[in-house]
Amino acid sequence: MSYARDYLLSAGRKPFLGLLGGPLFPLILSAIAVIAIYRGTRLSVFYPLAVLGTLDRLLLYLSGSTPSDERDLARALAWPAASFKYIFLSAEVLLLALILLSLFKYKFGVGRSILVFVIPLAAFVVCASFGVFVVDRFVFPQQHRLEFGFVARIIGGLG
C-alpha cells in the first residue's frame, strides 16, 4: 500500500465497506468535531479536525473530479458514476456550513475565522508533502516512480 494505491493480497475485488471508508471516515471525524465545537469543547483541537474532514475531498469534487472510491462504490451498486460524489459533497457542504455558523456563534472576528481554515490547511499541505515526497519516495519507491516519474520526465525535458 502507498498513499495513492492499494493492492489486495487476495487479488480480489475491493470490499464495499473498504471503499466506503475512504470518503466516509473524514466526514465522520468532521461530524464528531462539529458536535464537540457546538458543545464548546476544546475549540483549538476540534476546529482543525472539522475543517480538514470537510475539505478532504471537497476540492476534488468542485474541480469536477470523481475519486476512484466514489466511482467504485457507484459501480458496485450499479448507480450513476457520480452519485456518491454528490452524496459526500452534500455532507461536506453541510458540515462546512455548520462550521461557518459556529464562527458566528463564538463571535470570531474575520482574522481569527480565516486562521481557523488557513492553519489546518497549511499543516495538511506540509504533512502531505512530507508523506508523499519523503515517506512514499523512500518506503514505497516503485509506487512513487509510477505516480511521479512523469513529473521528473517533464522537468528533465525542460532543462
C-alpha positions as CSV (number, residue, x, y, z in Angstrom):
1,M,0.0,0.0,0.0
2,S,1.1,3.5,-0.7
3,Y,-0.6,6.9,-0.3
4,A,-2.4,6.6,-3.6
5,R,-2.7,2.9,-4.4
6,D,-3.5,-0.3,-2.6
7,Y,-3.2,-3.9,-3.7
8,L,-5.3,-6.6,-2.1
9,L,-3.4,-9.7,-1.0
10,S,-6.3,-11.9,-2.2
11,A,-6.1,-10.2,-5.7
12,G,-9.9,-9.9,-5.4
13,R,-12.3,-7.0,-5.6
14,K,-12.1,-4.2,-3.1
15,P,-14.8,-4.7,-0.4
16,F,-17.7,-2.2,-0.4
17,L,-17.0,-1.2,3.2
18,G,-13.3,-0.7,2.4
19,L,-14.2,1.7,-0.4
20,L,-16.8,3.5,1.7
21,G,-14.2,4.1,4.4
22,G,-12.0,6.4,2.3
23,P,-14.5,9.2,1.8
24,L,-16.7,8.4,4.9
25,F,-14.0,8.4,7.6
26,P,-13.1,12.1,7.3
27,L,-16.7,13.0,7.3
28,I,-17.4,11.1,10.5
29,L,-14.3,12.7,12.1
30,S,-15.6,16.1,11.0
31,A,-19.1,15.4,12.3
32,I,-17.8,14.4,15.7
33,A,-15.6,17.5,15.7
34,V,-18.5,19.8,14.8
35,I,-20.6,18.3,17.6
36,A,-17.7,19.0,20.0
37,I,-17.4,22.5,18.7
38,Y,-21.1,23.2,19.4
39,R,-20.7,21.8,22.9
40,G,-17.8,24.3,23.4
41,T,-15.2,21.5,23.8
42,R,-11.6,22.3,23.1
43,L,-12.2,24.5,20.1
44,S,-8.5,24.7,19.3
45,V,-8.4,20.9,18.8
46,F,-11.7,20.3,17.1
47,Y,-11.8,23.2,14.6
48,P,-8.8,21.8,12.7
49,L,-10.3,18.3,12.7
50,A,-13.7,19.6,11.5
51,V,-12.1,21.7,8.7
52,L,-9.8,19.0,7.4
53,G,-12.6,16.5,7.4
54,T,-14.9,18.7,5.3
55,L,-12.2,19.8,2.9
56,D,-10.8,16.3,2.4
57,R,-12.3,15.7,-1.0
58,L,-14.2,18.9,-1.5
59,L,-11.6,20.4,-3.8
60,L,-11.6,17.3,-6.0
61,Y,-15.4,17.4,-6.2
62,L,-15.6,21.0,-7.0
63,S,-13.0,20.6,-9.7
64,G,-15.3,18.1,-11.4
65,S,-13.3,15.1,-10.5
66,T,-14.8,11.9,-9.0
67,P,-12.3,10.0,-7.0
68,S,-11.9,6.3,-7.6
69,D,-13.5,5.2,-4.3
70,E,-16.7,7.0,-5.2
71,R,-16.7,5.6,-8.8
72,D,-16.1,2.1,-7.4
73,L,-18.9,2.5,-4.8
74,A,-21.4,3.6,-7.5
75,R,-20.3,0.7,-9.8
76,A,-20.8,-1.8,-7.0
77,L,-24.4,-0.7,-6.6
78,A,-25.0,-0.1,-10.4
79,W,-25.7,3.6,-9.7
80,P,-24.6,6.6,-11.9
81,A,-20.8,7.1,-11.6
82,A,-21.1,10.5,-9.8
83,S,-23.8,9.6,-7.3
84,F,-21.5,9.0,-4.3
85,K,-19.6,12.2,-5.2
86,Y,-22.8,14.2,-4.8
87,I,-23.8,12.3,-1.6
88,F,-20.5,13.1,0.0
89,L,-20.3,16.6,-1.4
90,S,-23.7,17.4,0.2
91,A,-22.4,16.1,3.6
92,E,-19.2,18.1,3.3
93,V,-21.1,21.3,2.4
94,L,-23.5,20.8,5.3
95,L,-20.6,20.3,7.8
96,L,-18.8,23.3,6.3
97,A,-21.9,25.4,6.8
98,L,-22.1,24.3,10.4
99,I,-18.5,25.2,10.9
100,L,-19.1,28.7,9.4
101,L,-22.2,29.2,11.6
102,S,-20.2,28.2,14.7
103,L,-17.7,31.0,13.9
104,F,-20.6,33.5,14.3
105,K,-21.8,31.7,17.5
106,Y,-18.5,32.2,19.2
107,K,-18.1,35.7,17.7
108,F,-14.8,35.0,16.0
109,G,-13.5,38.0,14.1
110,V,-12.7,37.9,10.4
111,G,-8.9,37.4,11.0
112,R,-9.5,34.6,13.5
113,S,-12.1,32.9,11.2
114,I,-9.6,32.9,8.4
115,L,-6.9,31.4,10.6
116,V,-9.4,28.6,11.5
117,F,-9.1,27.5,7.9
118,V,-5.6,28.5,6.9
119,I,-3.7,26.9,9.7
120,P,-5.1,23.4,9.3
121,L,-4.7,23.6,5.5
122,A,-1.1,24.8,5.7
123,A,-0.3,22.0,8.2
124,F,-2.0,19.5,5.9
125,V,0.0,20.6,2.9
126,V,3.2,20.3,4.8
127,C,2.4,16.9,6.2
128,A,1.1,15.5,2.9
129,S,4.2,16.8,1.1
130,F,6.4,15.0,3.7
131,G,4.3,11.9,3.3
132,V,4.4,11.8,-0.5
133,F,7.9,13.2,-1.1
134,V,9.8,11.6,1.8
135,V,7.9,8.6,3.2
136,D,6.3,7.4,-0.1
137,R,9.5,8.0,-2.0
138,F,11.7,6.0,0.4
139,V,9.3,3.4,1.8
140,F,7.4,2.7,-1.5
141,P,10.0,3.7,-4.2
142,Q,8.4,1.7,-7.0
143,Q,5.0,3.1,-6.5
144,H,6.5,6.6,-6.1
145,R,8.2,6.3,-9.5
146,L,4.9,5.1,-11.1
147,E,3.0,8.0,-9.6
148,F,5.6,10.8,-10.0
149,G,8.0,9.6,-12.6
150,F,6.2,11.6,-15.3
151,V,6.9,14.8,-13.4
152,A,10.6,14.1,-13.3
153,R,10.5,13.3,-17.1
154,I,8.7,16.6,-17.8
155,I,11.0,18.6,-15.6
156,G,14.0,16.8,-17.2
157,G,12.7,17.7,-20.7
158,L,12.5,21.4,-19.8
159,G,16.1,21.7,-18.7
